[in-house]
Amino acid sequence: MKNKKGKNKLKIAVFLTFTAFLAAVGQTLFKAGLQDPAMLVLLITIGLAVYVVSTVYYLFALSKVHLSWAYGLTGLGYIFTVVLAYYALGESIPVMRWVGVAIIFIGVVLVGTS
């Protein structure tokens, strides 16, 4: 029984990682829309749709696990957002921010394996 519970937790962790990624994509689309007035409405609308899907998925995950564990994994959203801002939006990320991202990643791993 313990093995099944561990597999289930891993599935939820992957699912939560996906929801964090979707939320980061939504945020990136918001910013991209604000930078391109011609695409503002389209990108904000798509960003909102992606964000809503992320929220619905997150609510599903919350129904399966403890909030204190699930919320810890949402820290991945910050990591995804920084990476997307760098690659998709061309933002420069200072070294100290990358250090912070690494620290957040360590924290997420600690929460995720607890």
C-alpha positions in Angstrom: 0.0 0.0 0.0 2.9 2.4 0.8 4.3 2.0 -2.7 0.9 2.9 -4.3 0.7 6.0 -2.1 4.2 7.0 -3.2 3.4 6.6 -6.9 0.2 8.7 -6.3 2.3 11.4 -4.6 4.7 11.4 -7.5 1.9 11.7 -10.0 0.4 14.7 -8.1 3.9 16.3 -7.9 4.2 16.0 -11.7 0.7 17.4 -12.1 1.5 20.3 -9.7 4.7 21.0 -11.6 2.6 21.2 -14.8 0.1 23.6 -13.1 3.0 25.8 -12.0 4.4 25.8 -15.5 1.0 26.8 -16.9 0.7 29.6 -14.4 4.1 30.9 -15.5 3.1 30.7 -19.1 0.0 32.8 -18.3 2.1 35.4 -16.5 4.5 35.5 -19.4 1.7 36.0 -21.9 0.4 38.9 -19.7 3.7 40.6 -19.9 4.1 39.9 -23.6 0.7 41.4 -24.3 1.6 44.5 -22.3 4.7 44.9 -24.4 2.9 44.6 -27.8 -0.2 46.9 -28.0 -1.2 45.3 -31.3 -1.5 41.9 -29.6 -2.6 43.1 -26.1 -6.1 41.7 -26.1 -5.2 38.4 -27.8 -2.2 37.7 -25.5 -4.0 38.8 -22.3 -7.0 36.6 -23.3 -4.8 33.6 -24.0 -2.9 34.2 -20.8 -6.1 34.4 -18.8 -7.3 31.1 -20.3 -4.0 29.4 -19.5 -4.1 30.8 -16.0 -7.7 29.6 -15.5 -6.7 26.1 -16.7 -3.8 26.1 -14.3 -6.1 27.1 -11.4 -8.6 24.4 -12.2 -5.8 21.8 -12.3 -4.4 23.2 -9.0 -7.8 22.8 -7.3 -8.0 19.2 -8.5 -4.6 18.5 -7.0 -5.6 20.2 -3.7 -8.4 17.7 -3.4 -5.8 14.9 -3.4 -3.0 16.2 -1.1 -2.3 18.4 1.9 -2.2 22.1 1.1 1.1 22.6 2.9 2.8 20.2 0.6 1.0 21.3 -2.6 1.6 25.0 -2.0 5.3 24.4 -1.4 5.6 23.0 -5.0 4.0 26.1 -6.4 7.4 27.7 -5.8 8.3 26.1 -9.1 6.1 28.8 -10.7 8.6 31.4 -9.7 11.4 29.4 -11.3 9.5 28.8 -14.5 8.6 32.5 -14.7 12.2 33.6 -14.4 13.3 31.1 -17.1 10.5 32.1 -19.4 11.2 35.8 -18.8 14.8 35.2 -19.8 14.2 33.1 -22.9 10.8 34.2 -24.2 10.9 37.9 -23.2 14.6 38.5 -23.4 14.8 39.9 -19.9 18.2 40.1 -18.3 18.4 38.2 -15.0 21.1 39.3 -12.5 23.3 36.6 -11.0 21.8 37.1 -7.5 18.3 36.3 -8.9 19.7 33.1 -10.4 21.1 32.3 -6.9 17.6 32.9 -5.5 16.1 30.6 -8.1 18.6 27.9 -7.1 17.7 28.4 -3.4 14.0 28.2 -4.2 14.6 25.0 -6.2 16.4 23.4 -3.2 13.4 24.4 -1.0 10.9 23.0 -3.5 12.9 19.7 -3.5 12.9 19.6 0.3 9.2 20.2 0.4 8.4 17.8 -2.4 10.3 14.9 -0.8 8.9 15.5 2.7 
